[in-house]
């Protein structure tokens, strides 16, 4: 599968479109589009490339990662997938907005189907494996493509850093355990696509990430 990366304005969120070039099936991961211009950037990519959106998938439901869920659900009549343990965050999108001083009004995110650990999500002929990585939030998950050697990790792991744990649902010890046992056990050449900032690899973070020493 291939990965298209969009960076949107709300906290510099990375939104990913993962697609099978053969079937054109596509999943949007962590839809962070805020406003008509950013929504149009996503829909233009989908329409101009003939993609067929089959899923909207969330690594977790903090507002910057989840604000575009309802737009995509309406636009493409597709299910919204997230872990059940993040359901309270999805229900409190408006409260999250107030917490960060964001004045817009938002509807809560309604999860269509709950993700579970080791679940396989089919995208055309490709597969993403769900890996539970709680710690940044209680329902945080990553999506691993074994064949194409990449993992989309949300805010669990960054290039040279890790996710913050001072937000609702955060737990530092739990996050370190998740990273160490669930992510750093992947092959070293696995490309890591984080929720913010540049991509890295599992091997690079094992060697040099100061938060994992």
PyMOL CGO cylinders between C-alpha atoms (Angstrom):
from pymol import cmd
from pymol.cgo import CYLINDER

trace = [
    CYLINDER, 0.00, 0.00, 0.00, 0.97, 3.64, -0.42, 0.3, 1, 1, 1, 1, 1, 1,
    CYLINDER, 0.97, 3.64, -0.42, 0.76, 6.49, 2.06, 0.3, 1, 1, 1, 1, 1, 1,
    CYLINDER, 0.76, 6.49, 2.06, -0.17, 10.12, 1.32, 0.3, 1, 1, 1, 1, 1, 1,
    CYLINDER, -0.17, 10.12, 1.32, 0.58, 12.63, 4.07, 0.3, 1, 1, 1, 1, 1, 1,
    CYLINDER, 0.58, 12.63, 4.07, -1.34, 15.83, 4.81, 0.3, 1, 1, 1, 1, 1, 1,
    CYLINDER, -1.34, 15.83, 4.81, -0.35, 18.34, 7.46, 0.3, 1, 1, 1, 1, 1, 1,
    CYLINDER, -0.35, 18.34, 7.46, -3.26, 20.37, 8.75, 0.3, 1, 1, 1, 1, 1, 1,
    CYLINDER, -3.26, 20.37, 8.75, -3.34, 23.50, 10.85, 0.3, 1, 1, 1, 1, 1, 1,
    CYLINDER, -3.34, 23.50, 10.85, -4.69, 22.24, 14.17, 0.3, 1, 1, 1, 1, 1, 1,
    CYLINDER, -4.69, 22.24, 14.17, -1.44, 21.66, 16.08, 0.3, 1, 1, 1, 1, 1, 1,
    CYLINDER, -1.44, 21.66, 16.08, 0.31, 20.59, 12.86, 0.3, 1, 1, 1, 1, 1, 1,
    CYLINDER, 0.31, 20.59, 12.86, -1.51, 17.26, 12.77, 0.3, 1, 1, 1, 1, 1, 1,
    CYLINDER, -1.51, 17.26, 12.77, -0.40, 14.63, 10.26, 0.3, 1, 1, 1, 1, 1, 1,
    CYLINDER, -0.40, 14.63, 10.26, -3.38, 13.04, 8.54, 0.3, 1, 1, 1, 1, 1, 1,
    CYLINDER, -3.38, 13.04, 8.54, -2.70, 9.97, 6.42, 0.3, 1, 1, 1, 1, 1, 1,
    CYLINDER, -2.70, 9.97, 6.42, -4.47, 8.47, 3.42, 0.3, 1, 1, 1, 1, 1, 1,
    CYLINDER, -4.47, 8.47, 3.42, -3.44, 4.82, 3.04, 0.3, 1, 1, 1, 1, 1, 1,
    CYLINDER, -3.44, 4.82, 3.04, -4.48, 3.30, -0.26, 0.3, 1, 1, 1, 1, 1, 1,
    CYLINDER, -4.48, 3.30, -0.26, -4.15, 0.30, -2.52, 0.3, 1, 1, 1, 1, 1, 1,
    CYLINDER, -4.15, 0.30, -2.52, -2.98, 1.63, -5.91, 0.3, 1, 1, 1, 1, 1, 1,
    CYLINDER, -2.98, 1.63, -5.91, -4.56, -1.34, -7.68, 0.3, 1, 1, 1, 1, 1, 1,
    CYLINDER, -4.56, -1.34, -7.68, -8.09, -1.29, -6.27, 0.3, 1, 1, 1, 1, 1, 1,
    CYLINDER, -8.09, -1.29, -6.27, -8.06, 2.46, -5.40, 0.3, 1, 1, 1, 1, 1, 1,
    CYLINDER, -8.06, 2.46, -5.40, -9.52, 1.62, -1.96, 0.3, 1, 1, 1, 1, 1, 1,
    CYLINDER, -9.52, 1.62, -1.96, -8.42, 4.15, 0.65, 0.3, 1, 1, 1, 1, 1, 1,
    CYLINDER, -8.42, 4.15, 0.65, -8.58, 4.67, 4.41, 0.3, 1, 1, 1, 1, 1, 1,
    CYLINDER, -8.58, 4.67, 4.41, -8.14, 8.09, 5.99, 0.3, 1, 1, 1, 1, 1, 1,
    CYLINDER, -8.14, 8.09, 5.99, -6.32, 7.92, 9.32, 0.3, 1, 1, 1, 1, 1, 1,
    CYLINDER, -6.32, 7.92, 9.32, -6.60, 10.68, 11.95, 0.3, 1, 1, 1, 1, 1, 1,
    CYLINDER, -6.60, 10.68, 11.95, -8.69, 13.20, 9.97, 0.3, 1, 1, 1, 1, 1, 1,
    CYLINDER, -8.69, 13.20, 9.97, -7.47, 16.56, 11.24, 0.3, 1, 1, 1, 1, 1, 1,
    CYLINDER, -7.47, 16.56, 11.24, -9.12, 18.78, 8.64, 0.3, 1, 1, 1, 1, 1, 1,
    CYLINDER, -9.12, 18.78, 8.64, -10.45, 22.00, 10.15, 0.3, 1, 1, 1, 1, 1, 1,
    CYLINDER, -10.45, 22.00, 10.15, -12.48, 24.25, 7.84, 0.3, 1, 1, 1, 1, 1, 1,
    CYLINDER, -12.48, 24.25, 7.84, -13.51, 24.15, 4.21, 0.3, 1, 1, 1, 1, 1, 1,
    CYLINDER, -13.51, 24.15, 4.21, -10.05, 24.69, 2.73, 0.3, 1, 1, 1, 1, 1, 1,
    CYLINDER, -10.05, 24.69, 2.73, -8.56, 21.69, 4.50, 0.3, 1, 1, 1, 1, 1, 1,
    CYLINDER, -8.56, 21.69, 4.50, -11.63, 19.56, 3.82, 0.3, 1, 1, 1, 1, 1, 1,
    CYLINDER, -11.63, 19.56, 3.82, -11.30, 20.43, 0.13, 0.3, 1, 1, 1, 1, 1, 1,
    CYLINDER, -11.30, 20.43, 0.13, -7.62, 19.42, 0.12, 0.3, 1, 1, 1, 1, 1, 1,
    CYLINDER, -7.62, 19.42, 0.12, -8.64, 15.94, 1.22, 0.3, 1, 1, 1, 1, 1, 1,
    CYLINDER, -8.64, 15.94, 1.22, -11.65, 15.55, -1.07, 0.3, 1, 1, 1, 1, 1, 1,
    CYLINDER, -11.65, 15.55, -1.07, -9.66, 16.84, -4.05, 0.3, 1, 1, 1, 1, 1, 1,
    CYLINDER, -9.66, 16.84, -4.05, -6.97, 14.24, -3.43, 0.3, 1, 1, 1, 1, 1, 1,
    CYLINDER, -6.97, 14.24, -3.43, -9.59, 11.52, -3.28, 0.3, 1, 1, 1, 1, 1, 1,
    CYLINDER, -9.59, 11.52, -3.28, -11.58, 12.59, -6.33, 0.3, 1, 1, 1, 1, 1, 1,
    CYLINDER, -11.58, 12.59, -6.33, -8.67, 13.56, -8.61, 0.3, 1, 1, 1, 1, 1, 1,
    CYLINDER, -8.67, 13.56, -8.61, -6.94, 10.24, -7.98, 0.3, 1, 1, 1, 1, 1, 1,
    CYLINDER, -6.94, 10.24, -7.98, -10.09, 8.12, -8.20, 0.3, 1, 1, 1, 1, 1, 1,
    CYLINDER, -10.09, 8.12, -8.20, -9.78, 6.83, -4.65, 0.3, 1, 1, 1, 1, 1, 1,
    CYLINDER, -9.78, 6.83, -4.65, -12.64, 5.05, -2.90, 0.3, 1, 1, 1, 1, 1, 1,
    CYLINDER, -12.64, 5.05, -2.90, -12.82, 5.81, 0.81, 0.3, 1, 1, 1, 1, 1, 1,
    CYLINDER, -12.82, 5.81, 0.81, -13.75, 2.64, 2.70, 0.3, 1, 1, 1, 1, 1, 1,
    CYLINDER, -13.75, 2.64, 2.70, -12.82, 3.54, 6.29, 0.3, 1, 1, 1, 1, 1, 1,
    CYLINDER, -12.82, 3.54, 6.29, -12.06, 6.47, 8.54, 0.3, 1, 1, 1, 1, 1, 1,
    CYLINDER, -12.06, 6.47, 8.54, -9.69, 5.22, 11.24, 0.3, 1, 1, 1, 1, 1, 1,
    CYLINDER, -9.69, 5.22, 11.24, -8.39, 6.87, 14.40, 0.3, 1, 1, 1, 1, 1, 1,
    CYLINDER, -8.39, 6.87, 14.40, -5.22, 6.22, 16.36, 0.3, 1, 1, 1, 1, 1, 1,
    CYLINDER, -5.22, 6.22, 16.36, -6.94, 8.10, 19.19, 0.3, 1, 1, 1, 1, 1, 1,
    CYLINDER, -6.94, 8.10, 19.19, -9.60, 10.76, 19.69, 0.3, 1, 1, 1, 1, 1, 1,
    CYLINDER, -9.60, 10.76, 19.69, -7.84, 13.91, 20.85, 0.3, 1, 1, 1, 1, 1, 1,
    CYLINDER, -7.84, 13.91, 20.85, -9.40, 16.81, 19.00, 0.3, 1, 1, 1, 1, 1, 1,
    CYLINDER, -9.40, 16.81, 19.00, -6.56, 17.50, 16.55, 0.3, 1, 1, 1, 1, 1, 1,
    CYLINDER, -6.56, 17.50, 16.55, -6.71, 13.91, 15.28, 0.3, 1, 1, 1, 1, 1, 1,
    CYLINDER, -6.71, 13.91, 15.28, -10.49, 13.59, 15.28, 0.3, 1, 1, 1, 1, 1, 1,
    CYLINDER, -10.49, 13.59, 15.28, -11.98, 16.90, 14.19, 0.3, 1, 1, 1, 1, 1, 1,
    CYLINDER, -11.98, 16.90, 14.19, -12.62, 15.75, 10.60, 0.3, 1, 1, 1, 1, 1, 1,
    CYLINDER, -12.62, 15.75, 10.60, -14.33, 12.45, 11.39, 0.3, 1, 1, 1, 1, 1, 1,
    CYLINDER, -14.33, 12.45, 11.39, -17.89, 13.67, 11.01, 0.3, 1, 1, 1, 1, 1, 1,
    CYLINDER, -17.89, 13.67, 11.01, -17.15, 15.47, 7.74, 0.3, 1, 1, 1, 1, 1, 1,
    CYLINDER, -17.15, 15.47, 7.74, -15.70, 12.34, 6.13, 0.3, 1, 1, 1, 1, 1, 1,
    CYLINDER, -15.70, 12.34, 6.13, -18.44, 10.11, 7.52, 0.3, 1, 1, 1, 1, 1, 1,
    CYLINDER, -18.44, 10.11, 7.52, -21.05, 12.35, 5.89, 0.3, 1, 1, 1, 1, 1, 1,
    CYLINDER, -21.05, 12.35, 5.89, -19.14, 12.90, 2.66, 0.3, 1, 1, 1, 1, 1, 1,
    CYLINDER, -19.14, 12.90, 2.66, -18.42, 9.23, 1.93, 0.3, 1, 1, 1, 1, 1, 1,
    CYLINDER, -18.42, 9.23, 1.93, -20.98, 7.34, 4.05, 0.3, 1, 1, 1, 1, 1, 1,
    CYLINDER, -20.98, 7.34, 4.05, -18.25, 5.25, 5.67, 0.3, 1, 1, 1, 1, 1, 1,
    CYLINDER, -18.25, 5.25, 5.67, -17.74, 3.92, 9.20, 0.3, 1, 1, 1, 1, 1, 1,
    CYLINDER, -17.74, 3.92, 9.20, -15.60, 5.66, 11.80, 0.3, 1, 1, 1, 1, 1, 1,
    CYLINDER, -15.60, 5.66, 11.80, -13.29, 3.24, 13.63, 0.3, 1, 1, 1, 1, 1, 1,
    CYLINDER, -13.29, 3.24, 13.63, -11.59, 3.83, 16.99, 0.3, 1, 1, 1, 1, 1, 1,
    CYLINDER, -11.59, 3.83, 16.99, -10.87, 1.97, 20.21, 0.3, 1, 1, 1, 1, 1, 1,
    CYLINDER, -10.87, 1.97, 20.21, -13.70, 1.85, 22.74, 0.3, 1, 1, 1, 1, 1, 1,
    CYLINDER, -13.70, 1.85, 22.74, -11.46, 3.20, 25.52, 0.3, 1, 1, 1, 1, 1, 1,
    CYLINDER, -11.46, 3.20, 25.52, -11.24, 6.52, 23.68, 0.3, 1, 1, 1, 1, 1, 1,
    CYLINDER, -11.24, 6.52, 23.68, -15.01, 6.87, 23.35, 0.3, 1, 1, 1, 1, 1, 1,
    CYLINDER, -15.01, 6.87, 23.35, -15.17, 9.38, 26.24, 0.3, 1, 1, 1, 1, 1, 1,
    CYLINDER, -15.17, 9.38, 26.24, -12.70, 11.61, 24.37, 0.3, 1, 1, 1, 1, 1, 1,
    CYLINDER, -12.70, 11.61, 24.37, -14.81, 11.44, 21.23, 0.3, 1, 1, 1, 1, 1, 1,
    CYLINDER, -14.81, 11.44, 21.23, -17.92, 12.39, 23.16, 0.3, 1, 1, 1, 1, 1, 1,
    CYLINDER, -17.92, 12.39, 23.16, -16.11, 15.40, 24.65, 0.3, 1, 1, 1, 1, 1, 1,
    CYLINDER, -16.11, 15.40, 24.65, -14.69, 17.00, 21.50, 0.3, 1, 1, 1, 1, 1, 1,
    CYLINDER, -14.69, 17.00, 21.50, -16.33, 20.31, 22.41, 0.3, 1, 1, 1, 1, 1, 1,
    CYLINDER, -16.33, 20.31, 22.41, -14.83, 20.27, 25.90, 0.3, 1, 1, 1, 1, 1, 1,
    CYLINDER, -14.83, 20.27, 25.90, -11.43, 19.52, 24.36, 0.3, 1, 1, 1, 1, 1, 1,
    CYLINDER, -11.43, 19.52, 24.36, -11.85, 22.54, 22.10, 0.3, 1, 1, 1, 1, 1, 1,
    CYLINDER, -11.85, 22.54, 22.10, -12.57, 24.79, 25.09, 0.3, 1, 1, 1, 1, 1, 1,
    CYLINDER, -12.57, 24.79, 25.09, -9.53, 23.40, 26.91, 0.3, 1, 1, 1, 1, 1, 1,
    CYLINDER, -9.53, 23.40, 26.91, -7.27, 24.48, 24.04, 0.3, 1, 1, 1, 1, 1, 1,
    CYLINDER, -7.27, 24.48, 24.04, -8.96, 27.84, 23.53, 0.3, 1, 1, 1, 1, 1, 1,
    CYLINDER, -8.96, 27.84, 23.53, -10.60, 26.87, 20.22, 0.3, 1, 1, 1, 1, 1, 1,
    CYLINDER, -10.60, 26.87, 20.22, -13.78, 28.84, 19.62, 0.3, 1, 1, 1, 1, 1, 1,
    CYLINDER, -13.78, 28.84, 19.62, -15.48, 26.73, 16.92, 0.3, 1, 1, 1, 1, 1, 1,
    CYLINDER, -15.48, 26.73, 16.92, -18.41, 24.47, 17.73, 0.3, 1, 1, 1, 1, 1, 1,
    CYLINDER, -18.41, 24.47, 17.73, -17.96, 20.72, 17.20, 0.3, 1, 1, 1, 1, 1, 1,
    CYLINDER, -17.96, 20.72, 17.20, -20.19, 17.69, 17.38, 0.3, 1, 1, 1, 1, 1, 1,
    CYLINDER, -20.19, 17.69, 17.38, -18.91, 14.67, 19.25, 0.3, 1, 1, 1, 1, 1, 1,
    CYLINDER, -18.91, 14.67, 19.25, -17.40, 11.76, 17.36, 0.3, 1, 1, 1, 1, 1, 1,
    CYLINDER, -17.40, 11.76, 17.36, -19.66, 8.70, 17.22, 0.3, 1, 1, 1, 1, 1, 1,
    CYLINDER, -19.66, 8.70, 17.22, -17.65, 5.50, 16.77, 0.3, 1, 1, 1, 1, 1, 1,
    CYLINDER, -17.65, 5.50, 16.77, -19.25, 3.14, 14.24, 0.3, 1, 1, 1, 1, 1, 1,
    CYLINDER, -19.25, 3.14, 14.24, -17.09, 0.11, 15.05, 0.3, 1, 1, 1, 1, 1, 1,
    CYLINDER, -17.09, 0.11, 15.05, -14.63, -0.53, 17.85, 0.3, 1, 1, 1, 1, 1, 1,
    CYLINDER, -14.63, -0.53, 17.85, -11.04, -1.51, 17.06, 0.3, 1, 1, 1, 1, 1, 1,
    CYLINDER, -11.04, -1.51, 17.06, -9.43, -4.38, 18.94, 0.3, 1, 1, 1, 1, 1, 1,
    CYLINDER, -9.43, -4.38, 18.94, -5.83, -5.48, 19.42, 0.3, 1, 1, 1, 1, 1, 1,
    CYLINDER, -5.83, -5.48, 19.42, -4.43, -7.57, 16.54, 0.3, 1, 1, 1, 1, 1, 1,
    CYLINDER, -4.43, -7.57, 16.54, -7.49, -6.89, 14.38, 0.3, 1, 1, 1, 1, 1, 1,
    CYLINDER, -7.49, -6.89, 14.38, -6.78, -6.81, 10.63, 0.3, 1, 1, 1, 1, 1, 1,
    CYLINDER, -6.78, -6.81, 10.63, -8.26, -3.96, 8.59, 0.3, 1, 1, 1, 1, 1, 1,
    CYLINDER, -8.26, -3.96, 8.59, -8.49, -4.73, 4.89, 0.3, 1, 1, 1, 1, 1, 1,
    CYLINDER, -8.49, -4.73, 4.89, -7.85, -1.88, 2.44, 0.3, 1, 1, 1, 1, 1, 1,
    CYLINDER, -7.85, -1.88, 2.44, -8.20, -3.33, -1.04, 0.3, 1, 1, 1, 1, 1, 1,
    CYLINDER, -8.20, -3.33, -1.04, -5.61, -6.11, -1.14, 0.3, 1, 1, 1, 1, 1, 1,
    CYLINDER, -5.61, -6.11, -1.14, -3.60, -4.55, 1.68, 0.3, 1, 1, 1, 1, 1, 1,
    CYLINDER, -3.60, -4.55, 1.68, -3.81, -5.06, 5.42, 0.3, 1, 1, 1, 1, 1, 1,
    CYLINDER, -3.81, -5.06, 5.42, -3.28, -2.93, 8.50, 0.3, 1, 1, 1, 1, 1, 1,
    CYLINDER, -3.28, -2.93, 8.50, -2.84, -4.69, 11.83, 0.3, 1, 1, 1, 1, 1, 1,
    CYLINDER, -2.84, -4.69, 11.83, -4.16, -2.90, 14.90, 0.3, 1, 1, 1, 1, 1, 1,
    CYLINDER, -4.16, -2.90, 14.90, -1.62, -2.65, 17.74, 0.3, 1, 1, 1, 1, 1, 1,
    CYLINDER, -1.62, -2.65, 17.74, -2.89, -1.30, 21.06, 0.3, 1, 1, 1, 1, 1, 1,
    CYLINDER, -2.89, -1.30, 21.06, -0.42, 1.24, 22.50, 0.3, 1, 1, 1, 1, 1, 1,
    CYLINDER, -0.42, 1.24, 22.50, -2.15, 2.89, 25.49, 0.3, 1, 1, 1, 1, 1, 1,
    CYLINDER, -2.15, 2.89, 25.49, -0.41, 5.62, 27.42, 0.3, 1, 1, 1, 1, 1, 1,
    CYLINDER, -0.41, 5.62, 27.42, -0.92, 8.83, 25.46, 0.3, 1, 1, 1, 1, 1, 1,
    CYLINDER, -0.92, 8.83, 25.46, -4.60, 8.02, 25.77, 0.3, 1, 1, 1, 1, 1, 1,
    CYLINDER, -4.60, 8.02, 25.77, -6.22, 4.85, 27.03, 0.3, 1, 1, 1, 1, 1, 1,
    CYLINDER, -6.22, 4.85, 27.03, -7.51, 3.91, 23.57, 0.3, 1, 1, 1, 1, 1, 1,
    CYLINDER, -7.51, 3.91, 23.57, -4.40, 4.75, 21.55, 0.3, 1, 1, 1, 1, 1, 1,
    CYLINDER, -4.40, 4.75, 21.55, -3.64, 2.30, 18.75, 0.3, 1, 1, 1, 1, 1, 1,
    CYLINDER, -3.64, 2.30, 18.75, -1.12, 2.00, 15.92, 0.3, 1, 1, 1, 1, 1, 1,
    CYLINDER, -1.12, 2.00, 15.92, -1.63, 0.56, 12.44, 0.3, 1, 1, 1, 1, 1, 1,
    CYLINDER, -1.63, 0.56, 12.44, 1.07, -1.75, 11.05, 0.3, 1, 1, 1, 1, 1, 1,
    CYLINDER, 1.07, -1.75, 11.05, 1.55, -2.76, 7.43, 0.3, 1, 1, 1, 1, 1, 1,
    CYLINDER, 1.55, -2.76, 7.43, 3.91, -5.73, 7.62, 0.3, 1, 1, 1, 1, 1, 1,
    CYLINDER, 3.91, -5.73, 7.62, 4.23, -6.15, 3.86, 0.3, 1, 1, 1, 1, 1, 1,
    CYLINDER, 4.23, -6.15, 3.86, 5.09, -2.52, 3.12, 0.3, 1, 1, 1, 1, 1, 1,
    CYLINDER, 5.09, -2.52, 3.12, 7.04, -2.03, 6.36, 0.3, 1, 1, 1, 1, 1, 1,
    CYLINDER, 7.04, -2.03, 6.36, 5.41, 0.99, 7.92, 0.3, 1, 1, 1, 1, 1, 1,
    CYLINDER, 5.41, 0.99, 7.92, 3.48, 1.77, 11.06, 0.3, 1, 1, 1, 1, 1, 1,
    CYLINDER, 3.48, 1.77, 11.06, 1.22, 4.76, 11.77, 0.3, 1, 1, 1, 1, 1, 1,
    CYLINDER, 1.22, 4.76, 11.77, 1.54, 5.46, 15.49, 0.3, 1, 1, 1, 1, 1, 1,
    CYLINDER, 1.54, 5.46, 15.49, -0.49, 8.58, 16.29, 0.3, 1, 1, 1, 1, 1, 1,
    CYLINDER, -0.49, 8.58, 16.29, 1.00, 10.39, 19.29, 0.3, 1, 1, 1, 1, 1, 1,
    CYLINDER, 1.00, 10.39, 19.29, 2.65, 7.38, 20.91, 0.3, 1, 1, 1, 1, 1, 1,
    CYLINDER, 2.65, 7.38, 20.91, 6.10, 7.83, 19.37, 0.3, 1, 1, 1, 1, 1, 1,
    CYLINDER, 6.10, 7.83, 19.37, 7.87, 10.66, 17.53, 0.3, 1, 1, 1, 1, 1, 1,
    CYLINDER, 7.87, 10.66, 17.53, 11.25, 11.20, 15.97, 0.3, 1, 1, 1, 1, 1, 1,
    CYLINDER, 11.25, 11.20, 15.97, 13.44, 11.68, 19.04, 0.3, 1, 1, 1, 1, 1, 1,
    CYLINDER, 13.44, 11.68, 19.04, 10.50, 11.96, 21.41, 0.3, 1, 1, 1, 1, 1, 1,
    CYLINDER, 10.50, 11.96, 21.41, 7.36, 10.32, 22.78, 0.3, 1, 1, 1, 1, 1, 1,
    CYLINDER, 7.36, 10.32, 22.78, 3.76, 11.39, 23.32, 0.3, 1, 1, 1, 1, 1, 1,
    CYLINDER, 3.76, 11.39, 23.32, 2.76, 13.64, 26.18, 0.3, 1, 1, 1, 1, 1, 1,
    CYLINDER, 2.76, 13.64, 26.18, 0.95, 12.01, 29.07, 0.3, 1, 1, 1, 1, 1, 1,
    CYLINDER, 0.95, 12.01, 29.07, -0.47, 15.04, 30.88, 0.3, 1, 1, 1, 1, 1, 1,
    CYLINDER, -0.47, 15.04, 30.88, -3.76, 15.01, 28.96, 0.3, 1, 1, 1, 1, 1, 1,
    CYLINDER, -3.76, 15.01, 28.96, -6.86, 13.04, 30.02, 0.3, 1, 1, 1, 1, 1, 1,
    CYLINDER, -6.86, 13.04, 30.02, -6.13, 9.32, 29.79, 0.3, 1, 1, 1, 1, 1, 1,
    CYLINDER, -6.13, 9.32, 29.79, -2.35, 9.73, 29.81, 0.3, 1, 1, 1, 1, 1, 1,
    CYLINDER, -2.35, 9.73, 29.81, -0.01, 7.45, 31.76, 0.3, 1, 1, 1, 1, 1, 1,
    CYLINDER, -0.01, 7.45, 31.76, 3.76, 7.75, 31.32, 0.3, 1, 1, 1, 1, 1, 1,
    CYLINDER, 3.76, 7.75, 31.32, 4.78, 4.31, 32.56, 0.3, 1, 1, 1, 1, 1, 1,
    CYLINDER, 4.78, 4.31, 32.56, 2.08, 2.70, 30.46, 0.3, 1, 1, 1, 1, 1, 1,
    CYLINDER, 2.08, 2.70, 30.46, 3.22, 4.60, 27.36, 0.3, 1, 1, 1, 1, 1, 1,
    CYLINDER, 3.22, 4.60, 27.36, 6.86, 3.53, 27.78, 0.3, 1, 1, 1, 1, 1, 1,
    CYLINDER, 6.86, 3.53, 27.78, 5.70, -0.08, 28.18, 0.3, 1, 1, 1, 1, 1, 1,
    CYLINDER, 5.70, -0.08, 28.18, 3.56, 0.18, 25.04, 0.3, 1, 1, 1, 1, 1, 1,
    CYLINDER, 3.56, 0.18, 25.04, 6.40, 1.63, 22.97, 0.3, 1, 1, 1, 1, 1, 1,
    CYLINDER, 6.40, 1.63, 22.97, 8.97, -0.84, 24.25, 0.3, 1, 1, 1, 1, 1, 1,
    CYLINDER, 8.97, -0.84, 24.25, 6.85, -3.98, 23.99, 0.3, 1, 1, 1, 1, 1, 1,
    CYLINDER, 6.85, -3.98, 23.99, 4.56, -3.23, 21.05, 0.3, 1, 1, 1, 1, 1, 1,
    CYLINDER, 4.56, -3.23, 21.05, 6.48, -0.87, 18.73, 0.3, 1, 1, 1, 1, 1, 1,
    CYLINDER, 6.48, -0.87, 18.73, 10.20, -1.36, 19.26, 0.3, 1, 1, 1, 1, 1, 1,
    CYLINDER, 10.20, -1.36, 19.26, 9.72, -5.09, 18.66, 0.3, 1, 1, 1, 1, 1, 1,
    CYLINDER, 9.72, -5.09, 18.66, 8.85, -4.37, 15.01, 0.3, 1, 1, 1, 1, 1, 1,
    CYLINDER, 8.85, -4.37, 15.01, 11.65, -4.74, 12.41, 0.3, 1, 1, 1, 1, 1, 1,
    CYLINDER, 11.65, -4.74, 12.41, 14.26, -1.97, 12.55, 0.3, 1, 1, 1, 1, 1, 1,
    CYLINDER, 14.26, -1.97, 12.55, 13.58, -0.86, 8.98, 0.3, 1, 1, 1, 1, 1, 1,
    CYLINDER, 13.58, -0.86, 8.98, 9.88, -0.23, 9.67, 0.3, 1, 1, 1, 1, 1, 1,
    CYLINDER, 9.88, -0.23, 9.67, 9.04, 3.39, 8.78, 0.3, 1, 1, 1, 1, 1, 1,
    CYLINDER, 9.04, 3.39, 8.78, 7.27, 5.20, 11.63, 0.3, 1, 1, 1, 1, 1, 1,
    CYLINDER, 7.27, 5.20, 11.63, 4.66, 7.76, 10.62, 0.3, 1, 1, 1, 1, 1, 1,
    CYLINDER, 4.66, 7.76, 10.62, 3.82, 9.86, 13.70, 0.3, 1, 1, 1, 1, 1, 1,
    CYLINDER, 3.82, 9.86, 13.70, 0.91, 12.14, 14.46, 0.3, 1, 1, 1, 1, 1, 1,
    CYLINDER, 0.91, 12.14, 14.46, 3.11, 15.23, 14.27, 0.3, 1, 1, 1, 1, 1, 1,
    CYLINDER, 3.11, 15.23, 14.27, 6.49, 15.95, 12.73, 0.3, 1, 1, 1, 1, 1, 1,
    CYLINDER, 6.49, 15.95, 12.73, 8.71, 13.93, 10.38, 0.3, 1, 1, 1, 1, 1, 1,
    CYLINDER, 8.71, 13.93, 10.38, 8.82, 10.19, 9.81, 0.3, 1, 1, 1, 1, 1, 1,
    CYLINDER, 8.82, 10.19, 9.81, 11.51, 8.04, 11.40, 0.3, 1, 1, 1, 1, 1, 1,
    CYLINDER, 11.51, 8.04, 11.40, 12.26, 4.32, 11.70, 0.3, 1, 1, 1, 1, 1, 1,
    CYLINDER, 12.26, 4.32, 11.70, 11.99, 1.82, 14.52, 0.3, 1, 1, 1, 1, 1, 1,
    CYLINDER, 11.99, 1.82, 14.52, 15.75, 1.23, 14.37, 0.3, 1, 1, 1, 1, 1, 1,
    CYLINDER, 15.75, 1.23, 14.37, 16.56, 4.93, 14.65, 0.3, 1, 1, 1, 1, 1, 1,
    CYLINDER, 16.56, 4.93, 14.65, 14.34, 5.35, 17.71, 0.3, 1, 1, 1, 1, 1, 1,
    CYLINDER, 14.34, 5.35, 17.71, 15.82, 2.27, 19.38, 0.3, 1, 1, 1, 1, 1, 1,
    CYLINDER, 15.82, 2.27, 19.38, 19.30, 3.70, 18.89, 0.3, 1, 1, 1, 1, 1, 1,
    CYLINDER, 19.30, 3.70, 18.89, 18.84, 7.38, 19.62, 0.3, 1, 1, 1, 1, 1, 1,
    CYLINDER, 18.84, 7.38, 19.62, 15.52, 8.32, 21.25, 0.3, 1, 1, 1, 1, 1, 1,
    CYLINDER, 15.52, 8.32, 21.25, 16.54, 9.86, 24.61, 0.3, 1, 1, 1, 1, 1, 1,
    CYLINDER, 16.54, 9.86, 24.61, 13.16, 9.11, 26.20, 0.3, 1, 1, 1, 1, 1, 1,
    CYLINDER, 13.16, 9.11, 26.20, 13.65, 5.36, 25.69, 0.3, 1, 1, 1, 1, 1, 1,
    CYLINDER, 13.65, 5.36, 25.69, 17.06, 4.96, 27.31, 0.3, 1, 1, 1, 1, 1, 1,
]
cmd.load_cgo(trace, "trace")
